[in-house]
Amino acid sequence: MASFAALGNDLYTGKRSFDIVGRRKLWYTMSAGLIVLSLIGLFGRGLNFGIEFRGGSEFRVSEVASTQEYEEIASEAVDQAAPDSEASVTLIGSDTVRVQTSQLANSPSEQVRADLSEAFGVPIDQVSSSFIGPSWGETVTNKAIQALVVFLILVSMVLALYFRTWKMAAAALVALLHDLVFTVGTYALLGIEVSPASMIGFLTILGYSIYDTIVVFDKVRESTDQAMDTRRMTFAQSANLAVNQTLVRSINTSVVALLPVATIVVVGIIFIGPGTLLDLAIALLIGITVGTFSSIFIAPPLLVHLRQGEADIVALNKKVQRKAEAEQASQRSAEEASRGDDESVLAHGTGSTALGEASGQRGTAGPATVRDEVTERGVHPYAQRGPRNQPKKPPRSRR
């Protein structure tokens, strides 16, 4: 935990940094692969809509003593009363069997109830039946699509006004659509049943994704505005710094949100079975995970890609580049000057040694000889010899 906190501090201060914006082609390639898989699931297998959307009859057998081979038992019971209807059998919890069929009339429906009661050995009052018309599912679908369209329009307007540029809104919307397509495509690939709770989950993950994207974009705007004022970093560098500063926060927020959702999914699959809670939890689990990815690796790099051709950003990048080139040239000049001084010192030392050797050959002490003589005699070689204050010689007499 301490090392993770230290990593977050290093990322925030810029001591360490991951090149997220600079490697945008890698993230684009990964996202394109995810989208292709999602489209294959959507157009290949299609969505497995629940009975609420397609309509039909549903039977629930409660307090079943033994759930062994419950699928075969229920399918045989339905085939006897309604041979033309295909049954979808699932186990809810530990003792409830749910059987869904196409639309049945009253008489076949009552016969299916009786056959299920006899097949599972329970009283007939423990077998409930319900009918859902297709018009209700169509209404739910239309309302969900309308809510999605209104949501996207409002989000676009709010983002464009808040960030004062449509390019941030466009990048955020691309990330939202990326999350939605991947989540729905995963449902199609895995054959997960789409229920009204799933639709609610789809809309919920859009709200979570846009929240995380706005937090990252707000830091990007702050960092890029500072770069425009100081002229010390390019637009891409300042945006990458902002993403690194919010990276640990985004991961922590996602982990905190995913832990309870993952717990609900595990408990729902093992103990509860299919139902509203499990449908909502699965949608949130997939959506929060992919939403965190898009908020960090898709939206900020796409924003930099969209804005890199603007005149002020081009001017900023050129100025920062010229400044960096000037600093590199100055550093190279300093290194060359230091290297030249070292060579001059070496040459001066070699010349002094040669001069000392030549002076010794002529009988004159050079610097090295002077030091040696001082060491041996203990007196300076140029000191006066003999007693001091000797009388001067008398001047010669003139004739």
KAFENJO-V32971 format. One record per residue. N is the residue number from 1. RES is the residue in three letters. SS is DSSP state (2 for helix, 1 for strand, 0 for the rest). OMEGA is omega in whole degrees, -180 to 180 (999 if undefined). Layout:
n=N res=RES ss=SS omega=OMEGA
n=N res=RES ss=SS omega=OMEGA
This chain:
n=1 res=MET ss=0 omega=179
n=2 res=ALA ss=2 omega=180
n=3 res=SER ss=2 omega=178
n=4 res=PHE ss=2 omega=176
n=5 res=ALA ss=2 omega=177
n=6 res=ALA ss=2 omega=177
n=7 res=LEU ss=2 omega=178
n=8 res=GLY ss=2 omega=178
n=9 res=ASN ss=2 omega=179
n=10 res=ASP ss=2 omega=178
n=11 res=LEU ss=2 omega=-178
n=12 res=TYR ss=2 omega=-179
n=13 res=THR ss=2 omega=-178
n=14 res=GLY ss=0 omega=178
n=15 res=LYS ss=0 omega=174
n=16 res=ARG ss=0 omega=-177
n=17 res=SER ss=0 omega=173
n=18 res=PHE ss=0 omega=-178
n=19 res=ASP ss=0 omega=-178
n=20 res=ILE ss=0 omega=-179
n=21 res=VAL ss=0 omega=-178
n=22 res=GLY ss=0 omega=-179
n=23 res=ARG ss=0 omega=-176
n=24 res=ARG ss=2 omega=179
n=25 res=LYS ss=2 omega=177
n=26 res=LEU ss=2 omega=-180
n=27 res=TRP ss=2 omega=177
n=28 res=TYR ss=2 omega=-180
n=29 res=THR ss=2 omega=178
n=30 res=MET ss=2 omega=180
n=31 res=SER ss=2 omega=178
n=32 res=ALA ss=2 omega=177
n=33 res=GLY ss=2 omega=178
n=34 res=LEU ss=2 omega=-179
n=35 res=ILE ss=2 omega=179
n=36 res=VAL ss=2 omega=177
n=37 res=LEU ss=2 omega=179
n=38 res=SER ss=2 omega=179
n=39 res=LEU ss=2 omega=176
n=40 res=ILE ss=2 omega=178
n=41 res=GLY ss=2 omega=-178
n=42 res=LEU ss=2 omega=-175
n=43 res=PHE ss=2 omega=178
n=44 res=GLY ss=2 omega=-179
n=45 res=ARG ss=2 omega=-177
n=46 res=GLY ss=0 omega=-179
n=47 res=LEU ss=0 omega=177
n=48 res=ASN ss=1 omega=-178
n=49 res=PHE ss=1 omega=178
n=50 res=GLY ss=0 omega=-177
n=51 res=ILE ss=2 omega=179
n=52 res=GLU ss=2 omega=-179
n=53 res=PHE ss=2 omega=-176
n=54 res=ARG ss=2 omega=-178
n=55 res=GLY ss=0 omega=179
n=56 res=GLY ss=1 omega=-180
n=57 res=SER ss=1 omega=-179
n=58 res=GLU ss=1 omega=178
n=59 res=PHE ss=1 omega=178
n=60 res=ARG ss=1 omega=179
n=61 res=VAL ss=1 omega=-176
n=62 res=SER ss=0 omega=178
n=63 res=GLU ss=0 omega=177
n=64 res=VAL ss=0 omega=-176
n=65 res=ALA ss=0 omega=-179
n=66 res=SER ss=0 omega=180
n=67 res=THR ss=0 omega=177
n=68 res=GLN ss=0 omega=180
n=69 res=GLU ss=0 omega=-178
n=70 res=TYR ss=2 omega=-180
n=71 res=GLU ss=2 omega=180
n=72 res=GLU ss=2 omega=-179
n=73 res=ILE ss=2 omega=-179
n=74 res=ALA ss=2 omega=-179
n=75 res=SER ss=2 omega=179
n=76 res=GLU ss=2 omega=180
n=77 res=ALA ss=2 omega=179
n=78 res=VAL ss=2 omega=-179
n=79 res=ASP ss=2 omega=-179
n=80 res=GLN ss=2 omega=-177
n=81 res=ALA ss=2 omega=-178
n=82 res=ALA ss=0 omega=-176
n=83 res=PRO ss=0 omega=-179
n=84 res=ASP ss=0 omega=-177
n=85 res=SER ss=0 omega=178
n=86 res=GLU ss=0 omega=-175
n=87 res=ALA ss=0 omega=173
n=88 res=SER ss=1 omega=-172
n=89 res=VAL ss=1 omega=177
n=90 res=THR ss=1 omega=179
n=91 res=LEU ss=1 omega=179
n=92 res=ILE ss=1 omega=-176
n=93 res=GLY ss=0 omega=-177
n=94 res=SER ss=0 omega=-175
n=95 res=ASP ss=0 omega=180
n=96 res=THR ss=1 omega=-180
n=97 res=VAL ss=1 omega=178
n=98 res=ARG ss=1 omega=-180
n=99 res=VAL ss=1 omega=179
n=100 res=GLN ss=1 omega=-179
n=101 res=THR ss=1 omega=173
n=102 res=SER ss=0 omega=-175
n=103 res=GLN ss=0 omega=-180
n=104 res=LEU ss=0 omega=176
n=105 res=ALA ss=0 omega=-176
n=106 res=ASN ss=2 omega=-177
n=107 res=SER ss=2 omega=176
n=108 res=PRO ss=2 omega=-179
n=109 res=SER ss=2 omega=178
n=110 res=GLU ss=2 omega=179
n=111 res=GLN ss=2 omega=177
n=112 res=VAL ss=2 omega=178
n=113 res=ARG ss=2 omega=-179
n=114 res=ALA ss=2 omega=-180
n=115 res=ASP ss=2 omega=178
n=116 res=LEU ss=2 omega=178
n=117 res=SER ss=2 omega=-180
n=118 res=GLU ss=2 omega=-176
n=119 res=ALA ss=2 omega=-178
n=120 res=PHE ss=2 omega=177
n=121 res=GLY ss=0 omega=179
n=122 res=VAL ss=0 omega=176
n=123 res=PRO ss=0 omega=-176
n=124 res=ILE ss=2 omega=179
n=125 res=ASP ss=2 omega=175
n=126 res=GLN ss=2 omega=176
n=127 res=VAL ss=1 omega=180
n=128 res=SER ss=1 omega=179
n=129 res=SER ss=1 omega=179
n=130 res=SER ss=1 omega=-179
n=131 res=PHE ss=1 omega=179
n=132 res=ILE ss=1 omega=-180
n=133 res=GLY ss=0 omega=-180
n=134 res=PRO ss=2 omega=-179
n=135 res=SER ss=2 omega=179
n=136 res=TRP ss=2 omega=178
n=137 res=GLY ss=2 omega=178
n=138 res=GLU ss=2 omega=178
n=139 res=THR ss=2 omega=179
n=140 res=VAL ss=2 omega=-180
n=141 res=THR ss=2 omega=-179
n=142 res=ASN ss=2 omega=179
n=143 res=LYS ss=2 omega=179
n=144 res=ALA ss=2 omega=178
n=145 res=ILE ss=2 omega=178
n=146 res=GLN ss=2 omega=179
n=147 res=ALA ss=2 omega=179
n=148 res=LEU ss=2 omega=-180
n=149 res=VAL ss=2 omega=179
n=150 res=VAL ss=2 omega=179
n=151 res=PHE ss=2 omega=-179
n=152 res=LEU ss=2 omega=179
n=153 res=ILE ss=2 omega=180
n=154 res=LEU ss=2 omega=179
n=155 res=VAL ss=2 omega=179
n=156 res=SER ss=2 omega=-180
n=157 res=MET ss=2 omega=-178
n=158 res=VAL ss=2 omega=-179
n=159 res=LEU ss=2 omega=180
n=160 res=ALA ss=2 omega=179
n=161 res=LEU ss=2 omega=-176
n=162 res=TYR ss=2 omega=-177
n=163 res=PHE ss=2 omega=176
n=164 res=ARG ss=0 omega=175
n=165 res=THR ss=0 omega=-179
n=166 res=TRP ss=2 omega=-177
n=167 res=LYS ss=2 omega=174
n=168 res=MET ss=2 omega=177
n=169 res=ALA ss=2 omega=180
n=170 res=ALA ss=2 omega=179
n=171 res=ALA ss=2 omega=179
n=172 res=ALA ss=2 omega=179
n=173 res=LEU ss=2 omega=177
n=174 res=VAL ss=2 omega=177
n=175 res=ALA ss=2 omega=178
n=176 res=LEU ss=2 omega=179
n=177 res=LEU ss=2 omega=176
n=178 res=HIS ss=2 omega=-180
n=179 res=ASP ss=2 omega=-178
n=180 res=LEU ss=2 omega=-178
n=181 res=VAL ss=2 omega=-179
n=182 res=PHE ss=2 omega=-179
n=183 res=THR ss=2 omega=180
n=184 res=VAL ss=2 omega=178
n=185 res=GLY ss=2 omega=177
n=186 res=THR ss=2 omega=175
n=187 res=TYR ss=2 omega=-179
n=188 res=ALA ss=2 omega=-178
n=189 res=LEU ss=2 omega=-177
n=190 res=LEU ss=2 omega=180
n=191 res=GLY ss=0 omega=180
n=192 res=ILE ss=0 omega=-178
n=193 res=GLU ss=1 omega=179
n=194 res=VAL ss=1 omega=-180
n=195 res=SER ss=0 omega=174
n=196 res=PRO ss=2 omega=176
n=197 res=ALA ss=2 omega=177
n=198 res=SER ss=2 omega=177
n=199 res=MET ss=2 omega=176
n=200 res=ILE ss=2 omega=178
n=201 res=GLY ss=2 omega=178
n=202 res=PHE ss=2 omega=179
n=203 res=LEU ss=2 omega=180
n=204 res=THR ss=2 omega=-179
n=205 res=ILE ss=2 omega=175
n=206 res=LEU ss=2 omega=177
n=207 res=GLY ss=2 omega=179
n=208 res=TYR ss=2 omega=-178
n=209 res=SER ss=2 omega=-179
n=210 res=ILE ss=2 omega=177
n=211 res=TYR ss=2 omega=-180
n=212 res=ASP ss=2 omega=180
n=213 res=THR ss=2 omega=180
n=214 res=ILE ss=2 omega=179
n=215 res=VAL ss=2 omega=179
n=216 res=VAL ss=2 omega=-179
n=217 res=PHE ss=2 omega=179
n=218 res=ASP ss=2 omega=176
n=219 res=LYS ss=2 omega=178
n=220 res=VAL ss=2 omega=179
n=221 res=ARG ss=2 omega=179
n=222 res=GLU ss=2 omega=-178
n=223 res=SER ss=2 omega=-179
n=224 res=THR ss=2 omega=175
n=225 res=ASP ss=2 omega=178
n=226 res=GLN ss=2 omega=178
n=227 res=ALA ss=2 omega=178
n=228 res=MET ss=2 omega=-180
n=229 res=ASP ss=2 omega=-175
n=230 res=THR ss=2 omega=-179
n=231 res=ARG ss=0 omega=-179
n=232 res=ARG ss=0 omega=-180
n=233 res=MET ss=0 omega=174
n=234 res=THR ss=0 omega=-180
n=235 res=PHE ss=2 omega=-180
n=236 res=ALA ss=2 omega=179
n=237 res=GLN ss=2 omega=179
n=238 res=SER ss=2 omega=177
n=239 res=ALA ss=2 omega=178
n=240 res=ASN ss=2 omega=176
n=241 res=LEU ss=2 omega=180
n=242 res=ALA ss=2 omega=179
n=243 res=VAL ss=2 omega=178
n=244 res=ASN ss=2 omega=180
n=245 res=GLN ss=2 omega=180
n=246 res=THR ss=2 omega=-174
n=247 res=LEU ss=2 omega=-178
n=248 res=VAL ss=2 omega=179
n=249 res=ARG ss=2 omega=-180
n=250 res=SER ss=2 omega=180
n=251 res=ILE ss=2 omega=180
n=252 res=ASN ss=2 omega=180
n=253 res=THR ss=2 omega=-179
n=254 res=SER ss=2 omega=180
n=255 res=VAL ss=2 omega=179
n=256 res=VAL ss=2 omega=180
n=257 res=ALA ss=2 omega=-175
n=258 res=LEU ss=2 omega=-177
n=259 res=LEU ss=2 omega=179
n=260 res=PRO ss=2 omega=179
n=261 res=VAL ss=2 omega=178
n=262 res=ALA ss=2 omega=177
n=263 res=THR ss=2 omega=179
n=264 res=ILE ss=2 omega=180
n=265 res=VAL ss=2 omega=-179
n=266 res=VAL ss=2 omega=180
n=267 res=VAL ss=2 omega=180
n=268 res=GLY ss=2 omega=-179
n=269 res=ILE ss=2 omega=-174
n=270 res=ILE ss=2 omega=-170
n=271 res=PHE ss=2 omega=-171
n=272 res=ILE ss=2 omega=-176
n=273 res=GLY ss=1 omega=-177
n=274 res=PRO ss=0 omega=179
n=275 res=GLY ss=0 omega=-177
n=276 res=THR ss=2 omega=-178
n=277 res=LEU ss=2 omega=-180
n=278 res=LEU ss=2 omega=179
n=279 res=ASP ss=2 omega=179
n=280 res=LEU ss=2 omega=-178
n=281 res=ALA ss=2 omega=180
n=282 res=ILE ss=2 omega=179
n=283 res=ALA ss=2 omega=180
n=284 res=LEU ss=2 omega=-179
n=285 res=LEU ss=2 omega=180
n=286 res=ILE ss=2 omega=-175
n=287 res=GLY ss=2 omega=-180
n=288 res=ILE ss=2 omega=-180
n=289 res=THR ss=2 omega=-179
n=290 res=VAL ss=2 omega=177
n=291 res=GLY ss=2 omega=176
n=292 res=THR ss=2 omega=179
n=293 res=PHE ss=2 omega=-177
n=294 res=SER ss=2 omega=-180
n=295 res=SER ss=2 omega=-178
n=296 res=ILE ss=2 omega=-169
n=297 res=PHE ss=2 omega=-179
n=298 res=ILE ss=0 omega=-174
n=299 res=ALA ss=2 omega=-180
n=300 res=PRO ss=2 omega=177
n=301 res=PRO ss=2 omega=178
n=302 res=LEU ss=2 omega=177
n=303 res=LEU ss=2 omega=178
n=304 res=VAL ss=2 omega=179
n=305 res=HIS ss=2 omega=-179
n=306 res=LEU ss=2 omega=-174
n=307 res=ARG ss=2 omega=-174
n=308 res=GLN ss=0 omega=179
n=309 res=GLY ss=0 omega=180
n=310 res=GLU ss=0 omega=-172
n=311 res=ALA ss=2 omega=-177
n=312 res=ASP ss=2 omega=179
n=313 res=ILE ss=2 omega=176
n=314 res=VAL ss=2 omega=179
n=315 res=ALA ss=2 omega=178
n=316 res=LEU ss=2 omega=-179
n=317 res=ASN ss=2 omega=180
n=318 res=LYS ss=2 omega=-179
n=319 res=LYS ss=2 omega=178
n=320 res=VAL ss=2 omega=179
n=321 res=GLN ss=2 omega=178
n=322 res=ARG ss=2 omega=179
n=323 res=LYS ss=2 omega=179
n=324 res=ALA ss=2 omega=178
n=325 res=GLU ss=2 omega=178
n=326 res=ALA ss=2 omega=179
n=327 res=GLU ss=2 omega=177
n=328 res=GLN ss=2 omega=178
n=329 res=ALA ss=2 omega=178
n=330 res=SER ss=2 omega=179
n=331 res=GLN ss=2 omega=178
n=332 res=ARG ss=2 omega=178
n=333 res=SER ss=2 omega=179
n=334 res=ALA ss=2 omega=178
n=335 res=GLU ss=2 omega=179
n=336 res=GLU ss=2 omega=177
n=337 res=ALA ss=2 omega=178
n=338 res=SER ss=2 omega=178
n=339 res=ARG ss=2 omega=178
n=340 res=GLY ss=2 omega=178
n=341 res=ASP ss=2 omega=178
n=342 res=ASP ss=2 omega=179
n=343 res=GLU ss=2 omega=179
n=344 res=SER ss=2 omega=178
n=345 res=VAL ss=2 omega=179
n=346 res=LEU ss=2 omega=180
n=347 res=ALA ss=2 omega=179
n=348 res=HIS ss=2 omega=178
n=349 res=GLY ss=2 omega=179
n=350 res=THR ss=2 omega=179
n=351 res=GLY ss=2 omega=180
n=352 res=SER ss=2 omega=179
n=353 res=THR ss=2 omega=179
n=354 res=ALA ss=2 omega=179
n=355 res=LEU ss=2 omega=179
n=356 res=GLY ss=2 omega=179
n=357 res=GLU ss=2 omega=180
n=358 res=ALA ss=2 omega=179
n=359 res=SER ss=2 omega=178
n=360 res=GLY ss=2 omega=179
n=361 res=GLN ss=2 omega=180
n=362 res=ARG ss=0 omega=-180
n=363 res=GLY ss=0 omega=179
n=364 res=THR ss=0 omega=-175
n=365 res=ALA ss=0 omega=173
n=366 res=GLY ss=0 omega=-178
n=367 res=PRO ss=2 omega=180
n=368 res=ALA ss=2 omega=180
n=369 res=THR ss=2 omega=177
n=370 res=VAL ss=2 omega=-179
n=371 res=ARG ss=2 omega=179
n=372 res=ASP ss=2 omega=-178
n=373 res=GLU ss=2 omega=177
n=374 res=VAL ss=2 omega=-179
n=375 res=THR ss=2 omega=-175
n=376 res=GLU ss=2 omega=-174
n=377 res=ARG ss=2 omega=-178
n=378 res=GLY ss=0 omega=179
n=379 res=VAL ss=0 omega=178
n=380 res=HIS ss=0 omega=-176
n=381 res=PRO ss=0 omega=-179
n=382 res=TYR ss=0 omega=178
n=383 res=ALA ss=0 omega=-178
n=384 res=GLN ss=0 omega=177
n=385 res=ARG ss=0 omega=175
n=386 res=GLY ss=0 omega=-177
n=387 res=PRO ss=0 omega=180
n=388 res=ARG ss=0 omega=175
n=389 res=ASN ss=0 omega=176
n=390 res=GLN ss=0 omega=179
n=391 res=PRO ss=0 omega=179
n=392 res=LYS ss=0 omega=177
n=393 res=LYS ss=0 omega=180
n=394 res=PRO ss=0 omega=-179
n=395 res=PRO ss=0 omega=179
n=396 res=ARG ss=0 omega=178
n=397 res=SER ss=0 omega=179
n=398 res=ARG ss=0 omega=174
n=399 res=ARG ss=0 omega=999
